[in-house]
């Protein structure tokens, strides 16, 4: 199959210290397309043996970058945003063949990432300390300083946002960054290094492809000061355990088993549409914020179920490089088999399959890890599909009648990332939001992010907030200075 206008990275080594390097221990991995099975590239894979050199380069880059005036850092970041936008089409296509998401959605990922750089460039003067009044003979004030080297460990579902866009905040704060892109989809991070590496001092932006052992070595390296992870709860727990030995700071955006709650006063058609949109079928349900548990009141339950196929049918799996594709594929065989296992388990536990659940019949998709949108009704909270994060295109629909009981069920899981409620009753909406254990809530909306609004989870869905001023400040540490102005002692 001929790749349509795909620009692959011309360098497949390790990028650190402003240059490309072969790994210390010769290692090469093949990167294939989850949609076609085609081998896309062979790239170098870093190991722990490469870290001392790479981290030393990042430390040197940090020592230069932290002293660059904030407004100059902002200017460089805006230039990076412009380069990202100028290369939007090639970066979106590269991500599409690499991770399996539709190219049209990945254009938005590139645009969002560029917006992050502009947003944090505009906030560089907001990294302020405070002053404390102590009288005429003294000053007590604080300043904010960067941590040093930040390791950014990115997942496969949005490779560009998490591997490129999410470095904007630590860079704006004056840190250097080492990106470990996802094993399954590292190509846009490498290509970005080719596009923007020269705009930054050597060692400020570094890319080390590698496996989970490399990630573990990054977490424990003594000269890495901060770990930022987007991933699963088990990954977050492993990072936190390893980081605890040196008390490294962390930001963890982890999993979700998010609830959508529909009250009986809501239009069933509106609810059905929202349930399908909130499931993020476009990227095959591989989204930590997906509202994968829909609690629908008994009064509108049957009407909503009858309407779901109308909306689910709009998401048809297709080749991710086709602009008309509305639903991509799962990232690899392991993930595909895991999701299929949940589907079969749900049937065995008594859930009623309302829609999908099969591989698409299109022979053009036979080599890829495609699944139809899948919707189960009559789900109960004792079923695995209601308790565990599937990270695939599987929506569970649960019936409810009692408000206290449904709130208990919503809060029953270990996760607490997002929550969505649909109702005309603004008082009830706010009462539910006040009691639900989730960090990001929508009223009569799903999936929408607004830059500047803090995104992050409660409970085991993570630590810290992103996409906001708080994220920028979290990449700084506060230092207090006390000045004695009493000249009589001099």
N, C-alpha and C positions, 0 to 999 in steps of 0.2 A: 504493500500500500504506500502510495506517495504521500509524504507529509505536506499539507498545504501551507506554504510560506512560513515554515517553522525555522526559527533561528536558534540553533542549539548553542550552548556555551562553546566558545572556541578553545577554552582552557579547561581542563578537567582535573587540575591539581588542587592543592590546598591553598587558600588565599589568606595570607597573614603578613603583617609588616609591610603592606603596600605592594606585595609581589606574590607570584605563584611558586609553589614549592612541591616537589615530589615528597610522598610520605617517607618517613624514616624506615618503616617496615613496608616494603612494597606490597601494596594491597589494591585491588581493583574490583569494582562491583559493576554488574550490569543493571541498568535502569530500563525497565520496560513499561509499556503503556497498559494500564489495567483495562482499557477499552478494546484493544486489539491484540494484545500479547506481543506486539512488535518491540524488539530491542531498540531503544532510543539512543543510548549512549553508554559508554564505559567510563566511569569516573574513579578517581583515586579515593580511597577511604582512609581517614585518619584514625590513629590509635592513640593510646596513652603515651606512646613513645614520642609523638609529635607535640605534646602539650607544653612541655617546658619552653620550647622555642616559640610556639605560638603565643603563649601567655606572656612571655617576656616581651615580645613585640607589642602586645596589647597594653602592657604596663607602660612601655615607652611612649606609645601613642597617647595614652591617657595623660601622661605627664605634660605633653604638649597641648593637648586638646582642652584640658581644664583651665589653662591660662589664657586661652583665646577669649577675647571679650565676648560677652553674651550676644550682643547684637551682630557680631561677625559670625558666631556660630549659627545664629538665626538666618543670616544671609546665605550661608552654605547650605543649610537645610532647605531653604526655599529653592535653591538651585537644584538640589537633589529631587525635590518634588517636581520641578519642571522636566527633568530628565525622565523620571518615571512616567509622567503623562505623555511625553513625546514618544515613548516606546510602549505605550499601552497595548497596542494590538499584538506585537510580538510576544510580550510577556504573558498576556492572557492566553494566547495560543499555546505557548510553551507549558504553562500550568495545566491547560486543558488536557494535553496528551499525557502529561506526567501524573496528574492526580485523578483524572476522570470526570471532573466537574464540567458543566457546559461552558463554553467559551463566553457566552453572553454574560453569565453571572460573574465570571472571572474578570471581565472588563471592569465590573463594579468593584471587585476586590482591589484591582490596581488603582482605580480612582480613589477608593477609601484610603489606601495606603499613602497615596500622595497627599491627601487631605490631612492625614496624621502629621506629616512633616510640616505642612503649613501651620497647622493648629499649634503644635508644640513650639515651633519657631516664634509664634506670636505670644507665647507664655514665658519666654526666657527671663523677662524682667519681674515675673511674679514669684520667683524663688526667693522669697523674702524671709528674713528673721523678724524678731520682735525686740522691743526695748522695754526695760522695766525701770520705773522711776525709783531712784535710791537717794535723792537729795542732791544738793549743789556740788558735793565733793566727790562724786563717783558716777560712773556709767556702768550699766549692765545691759548687754545686748547680745543677740545671737545672729549668726550667719549660717547660710546653708552651703554645704560643699558636696561634691560628688563622692561616690564610694570608691571608684576605681574601675576594675574590669568586671563587666556584667556578662554572664553567660545566658544566652537566649536559646532555649530548647523548644523547637517548633514542632507542631503536629502536622498530619497530612491533609486535613480537611480543607484548610485555607492556607496553602503553603506560602503565598505571597504576603498576605496580611500578617501572618504570625512570624514569618521569617524575615520580612523586610519592614512592613509598616510598623510593627511593634518595637522596632529599635529606635523610633523617633524620640520617644520620651527619655530613655537613658542617654541618648546622644545630646539632646537639648540640655540635660542636666550637667553635661560635662564628662560623662563616663565614656570609656571605650567599650566595644561590644564584640563578643565572639558568638556567632550564630552557629548552632548545630541544626541544620535543616532536617526535615523528616527523611528517614531512610528511604521511604517509598517515593518521595517527590522532591529531590534536592535541586532540580535544574534551574529554577528561577532564582534561587539564592546565589548560585554560581554566576548566572548571567548578570544579575544585578551588581555583583562585585566587579565585573568587567565594565559596567556602565557608569558606576558612581565611585569606584575605589579611588580614582585620581582626584576627586573633589575634596577628599578628607586627608588630614595628615596620616602618614604611614602608621598602621597599627590601630587606628581608631575603629575601622570596620573590618571584621575578619570572618571568614566562612570556613568551617571545618565539617565536611560531610563525614558521617560515621554511624556506627551502630550504638546500641544502648550502653555498651561498655565504655565508649567514648563519653557518653553523657554522664555516666557515673564518675569517670575520671575528672571531668570538668567540675562536677559538684564538689569533689573533695580536694581539688587543687588549692594549695595554700594561698596563691596569689589571685584567685578569683574571689571577688568580694561579694557578689550578688548573683542569685540564680532566679531567672524568670522562666516559668514553665507554663505552657498550655497543653493539657493532656488529660489522661484518665485519673481517677482517684488513686488506684494502685501506684501509678507513676508519681503522683504528687506525694504520696506517703513515703515512697522510697527516697525521693529527693529530700524530703524534710528530715528523714532519719539520717541520711548521709551528711546533710548540711549542718546538723545539730552539733557535730563534733567540733566544728570551728565557729558555731553560732553565726553562720552566714545568713544575711537577710534573704528573704524569698518573696516572690509574687507567684501565686499558684492559681491559675484559672482552670478548674477541673470539670468533672462531668455533671450531668443533670438528668433527672427523671421528672421533667417539668409538667405542671398541671395547667390545663385550660378548664375553667369552670363556667358552665353556661346555666344561667338562671332561667326560670320558666317564662319570664316576661320578654325574652328576646326572640326576635324573628328566627325561625329555624333555618332559613336559607342563609342568613348572615352567620349563624353559628357554624353550619356545615362548611361554608367557604373559609371561615377563620381556622377551623380545625385542620383543614388541608394545607392552608398557607403556613400555619404555625408549625407543621411537621417538617417543613423544609425539604420536601421531596425533590426539589431541584438538584440539590447535591446529595441525593439518595439518603436523606435523613442523617447524614454524617455531620451533625451539628450539636454541640453541647447545650444550646439554648432551645432546641426543638421542644414544643409542647406535645410530648409523646403520650401523655395520659389526658384524655378528654372526659371530664365529668359532666354529663348532660342530665338535666332534670327529667324525671319520668314523664312530666306533662308534654315535653317536646321530643322525647327520646326517639320514638319511632319515626317521626317526621324528619328528624335530622339524619337518621340512618338512611332513609330513602333518598335523601339528597346528596349524600357523600359521593356516590359514583360519578355524578355529574361533574363534580370538581376534581376528583382524583383522576378522571380520564384525561384531564388537560395535561397531566404530567406523563409523557411518553418517553421511555428510555431511548436514547439515540447516541450516535457518535459525538463525543464532546467537542470536536472541532467544527461541527455543523452549527451555524448560527441559529437554525430552527430548533435545535434540541432543547427540550424543556426539562429533561432529567438525565443526570449522568449515571455513573456506575460506582460500585464499591471499589475501594482502593486496591485490594489484592485478594488472592484466593483465601487466605486465612480469615479475613474479614467477611468475605462472602459466605464461607462455610459456617462461620459463627452466627450470622444473621439467619441463615436457613435453619440452623439448629433451633433458634428461638421460635421461628415460625412453626416448625414441626412440633416443638414442645407445647406451644399454645394450643394447637389442635388437640393434642393428647390430654391437655388439662381442661378441655371443654369450652374454650373460647370459640366464638362463631365467626368464621371468615366472611367478611362482608365484601371485600374487594381485593383483587390481585393475589399476591403471594407466590407468583410463578416467575420463571425466566421468560423474557419476551420471546416470541416466536420468530422474529426477524432474523434471517440467516446472517445478515451483515453484523449482528451483534453476538454471534455464537462464540467468538473467542474471548469475549470480555466478561466482566463480573457484574452483569446487569440483573436487576430484579425489578418487578413491577411495584408500584405503590401498594402497600399492604395495610389493610384495615381490619381489625378484629373488634367485634361487639361482644356484649355480655361478659366482659372481663371483670374479674374480681381481684381484690388486693392480695389474695393469697397465691396468685399466679406469678410466675417469674417475669412475664412480660409487663406486669404492673409494678414490679419492684426494682428491676435491674436495668441499667442503661444498655440498650441494644446497639446504639450508634449505627442504625440502619433504617430503612424506609418502612417502619412498622409503627402504626398508630393503634393504641388501645382505647376503647370507648367503654366507659363505666356509667351505670345508671345510679342516680341518687335521688333521695326525697328529703332527708333531714339535714339542716344546715350544720349543726354541731358535728354530726357524724361525717359529713363530707369534708369538713375542715380537718377533722382528725385523720382521715384517709390521705388528704393532700399532704399533710405534714408527717405522714408515717414513714416516709423513705429517708435514707441517709443524706440525700441531696437537698439543695436549696438554692438553685441558680435562678430560674425564672418562674413567673406565674402570670397567667392571663385570665381575666374575668370579663364576661360579657353579660351586661344587664343595662336596663334603662334606669335603674334605681341607684343614683349616685351615692346615697347614704349606705346602702348595703355594700356597694362596691368598695367604698373606703373602709368599712368595718371588716370585710374579708381581707383586704390588703394589709390592714393593721395587724392581723393575727396570723397571716400566712408566713411561713419561715422560708422566705426567698429574698434574694438580694436585688432582683430587678423585676419590676411588676408593670404589667400593661392593663389598662382599663379600656375595653372595646378596641383592642389592637393586639397584634402578635408580631414577633420577630423584629420589630423596628428598633434600630439603634440611633441615638442622636448624639453626635460628637459633643463632648462636654458633660454628658450625663454619665455618672459613675456606673460602670458595669462590673459585676462580681457577685460571688455567691455567699450564702450562709452555710453553716454546717460543713459537710465534707465536699462542698462544691468549690471550695477555694479560700484563699487568703489574699486580701488586697483588692484594689479597684483599678480599673483601666479605662481608657478613653476619656480622661478628665484631668483637671488640675491635680487631683490627689495622686494620680499615677506619676506625674512629673515630680511632685514633692517626695514621693516614696523612693525615688532614685537619688535623693540627697539625704545627708545626715546633718543634724543641727549641732552647731558648736557655740557655746556661750563664752562671752568675753567680759570680764569685769575689769574696769579701769579706775584706779584710785587717782583722783584729781586734787587731792589735798597737798598743796605745795609746801606746807610748813615742814614736812618731813624731809624735803630735799636739801 
